Amino acid sequence: MKVINKYGVKVDYNAAVNLMDDDIRETLAAELAPCTDQEFFTAYCEAHAEKYGEEWTLDSVHPCY
């Protein structure tokens, strides 16, 4: 399954989930379920930026796994 980051780049969703911050991922899962993979990915990217003050590497122009 692929999702699209804010730059229009396709990202492997399963790989992305494995690289997510556990606390953010679990909090969002409780808040958003049920939702699409794209909705979850987008919400995670926003929450990551809020927590760390920078965009998540998979939400960049050149995502790096």
C-alpha positions in Angstrom: 0.0 0.0 0.0 1.3 3.4 -1.0 0.4 6.8 0.5 1.3 10.2 -0.8 3.3 12.7 1.2 2.8 16.5 1.0 5.2 16.8 -1.9 3.3 14.2 -4.0 5.9 11.5 -3.4 4.6 7.9 -3.0 5.7 6.3 0.3 5.3 2.6 1.3 2.8 2.8 4.1 3.9 -0.4 5.9 7.5 0.8 6.0 6.3 4.2 7.2 4.4 2.7 10.1 7.5 0.8 11.2 9.4 4.1 11.4 6.8 6.1 13.3 7.3 7.3 16.8 5.5 4.8 19.0 3.8 7.3 21.2 2.5 9.4 18.3 1.4 6.4 16.4 -0.5 4.9 19.3 -2.2 8.2 20.3 -3.3 8.8 16.7 -4.6 5.2 16.3 -6.8 5.7 19.4 -8.1 9.0 18.2 -8.6 8.4 14.5 -9.7 4.8 14.1 -11.3 3.9 11.8 -9.6 5.9 9.1 -7.8 5.4 5.8 -4.1 4.8 5.6 -3.7 8.2 3.9 -5.6 10.0 6.6 -3.4 8.3 9.3 -0.2 9.1 7.4 -1.1 12.7 7.0 -2.1 13.1 10.6 1.1 11.4 11.7 3.2 13.8 9.6 1.5 16.8 11.2 1.8 15.4 14.7 5.5 14.6 14.2 6.2 18.1 13.0 4.4 19.5 16.1 6.3 17.2 18.5 9.8 17.6 17.0 9.6 21.0 15.3 10.6 19.6 11.9 9.1 17.6 9.1 9.3 13.8 9.3 11.9 12.3 6.9 9.1 10.4 5.0 7.2 13.6 4.5 10.0 15.3 2.7 10.9 15.9 -1.0 13.3 13.0 -0.9 11.9 10.5 1.7 14.6 8.3 3.2 13.7 4.9 4.6 
